[in-house]
Amino acid sequence: MADPEKLFMVNVVTPDGVVFSHHCSIVEMRAIDGQRSIMYNHLPILTPLSIGEIRVKRSREMNEVVNHIAVSGGYFEFSDNVATIIADSAERSNKIDVSRAEAARKRAQDALKEAKAAHDQRSLERAQVALRRAVNRISVYNSGK
């Protein structure tokens, strides 16, 4: 008989409430200093996240389904086999309105052009962040298909 699978809890929380809460075997994310993968009994960690995708691999009983979640930064904390992601915004791939994300990408690209033409550094930085968020949402949507 196979060894029992070692799972831990992962929670994704935003100011609007819990976005995701399930047991899993591995969580992968992009921290500000690079890609991270966390498994059962990992050492405690607290790290800021970049705009990116969180991948949560579920248990063998769940056919090792991978859930994809878009986050716009935040923090990842792991201790006592509980992973908590606190983000300003987070969306599961199946909840992303891709047409809205495409429209946001278009707006950000237009704002980027305007900021470059006006040599407005603050507007340029805001447009770059908006563009990264929109592209991330589109990418996570496509990953979850």
C-alpha positions in Angstrom: 0.0 0.0 0.0 1.3 3.5 -0.9 2.4 5.9 1.8 -0.2 8.4 2.9 0.2 11.7 1.0 1.6 14.5 3.1 -0.7 17.5 2.6 -0.9 21.0 4.1 -3.5 23.8 4.1 -3.2 26.8 1.8 -5.4 29.9 2.2 -5.5 32.9 -0.2 -7.0 35.9 1.5 -7.8 39.4 0.2 -9.6 42.4 1.8 -12.8 41.0 0.2 -12.4 37.6 1.9 -11.1 34.1 1.3 -10.4 33.4 -2.4 -9.1 29.9 -2.0 -8.8 27.4 0.9 -7.8 23.8 0.3 -5.3 21.1 1.2 -2.5 20.6 -1.3 0.8 18.9 -1.8 2.8 21.8 -3.2 2.5 25.6 -3.8 4.5 27.4 -6.3 4.8 31.2 -6.5 7.0 34.1 -7.5 8.5 35.9 -4.6 10.2 39.3 -5.2 13.6 37.4 -5.1 12.6 34.6 -7.4 10.5 31.5 -7.9 9.6 29.5 -4.7 8.1 26.0 -4.2 6.8 25.0 -0.8 6.0 21.4 0.3 4.9 19.7 3.5 7.1 20.4 6.5 9.0 23.3 4.8 10.8 25.6 7.2 8.8 28.6 8.3 9.0 31.5 5.8 7.6 35.0 5.3 8.2 36.6 1.9 6.8 39.4 -0.2 5.2 38.3 -3.6 5.5 39.8 -7.0 2.7 40.2 -9.4 2.3 36.6 -10.7 0.7 33.3 -10.6 0.2 31.0 -7.7 0.0 27.3 -8.6 -1.5 24.9 -6.1 -1.1 21.2 -6.8 -3.9 19.3 -5.0 -3.8 15.8 -3.6 -3.8 12.4 -5.4 -7.4 12.0 -4.4 -8.2 15.1 -6.4 -6.2 13.7 -9.4 -3.4 16.2 -8.6 -5.4 19.0 -10.1 -3.5 22.3 -10.3 -5.3 25.4 -9.4 -4.1 28.7 -10.9 -4.5 32.0 -9.0 -3.5 35.5 -10.2 -2.2 37.7 -7.5 -1.1 41.3 -7.6 1.6 41.0 -5.1 1.2 40.5 -1.4 2.8 38.3 1.2 3.3 34.5 1.6 3.7 33.0 5.0 4.2 29.3 5.9 4.5 27.8 9.3 3.1 24.6 11.0 2.1 23.3 7.6 -0.3 26.1 6.8 0.4 28.4 3.9 -1.3 31.8 4.0 -1.2 34.2 1.0 -2.4 37.8 1.8 -2.9 39.8 -1.4 -4.6 43.1 -2.4 -6.3 41.2 -5.1 -6.4 37.5 -6.2 -8.5 35.7 -8.7 -8.8 32.0 -9.5 -8.3 31.3 -13.2 -11.9 30.1 -13.7 -13.2 33.4 -12.2 -11.1 35.8 -14.5 -13.1 37.8 -17.0 -10.7 37.6 -19.8 -12.4 40.3 -21.9 -12.1 42.7 -19.0 -8.5 41.8 -18.6 -7.9 42.4 -22.3 -9.5 45.8 -22.0 -7.3 46.6 -19.0 -4.2 45.6 -21.0 -5.3 47.9 -23.9 -5.9 50.8 -21.5 -2.5 50.2 -19.8 -0.7 50.1 -23.2 -2.4 53.4 -24.2 -1.4 55.0 -20.9 2.1 53.7 -21.3 2.4 55.4 -24.8 1.0 58.7 -23.4 3.3 58.7 -20.4 6.3 58.1 -22.6 5.3 60.9 -25.0 4.8 63.3 -22.0 8.0 62.1 -20.2 5.9 61.6 -17.1 7.8 59.1 -15.0 5.1 58.5 -12.3 2.4 57.9 -14.9 4.8 55.6 -16.8 5.4 53.5 -13.6 1.7 53.2 -12.9 1.0 52.2 -16.5 3.8 49.5 -16.3 2.3 48.0 -13.1 -1.2 48.1 -14.6 0.1 46.4 -17.7 1.9 43.7 -15.7 -1.3 43.0 -13.7 -3.5 42.7 -16.9 -1.0 40.5 -18.6 -0.7 38.3 -15.5 -4.5 37.9 -15.4 -4.6 36.9 -19.0 -1.7 34.4 -18.6 -3.3 32.8 -15.5 -6.6 32.5 -17.3 -4.9 30.7 -20.2 -2.9 28.5 -17.7 -6.1 27.3 -16.1 -7.8 26.1 -19.3 
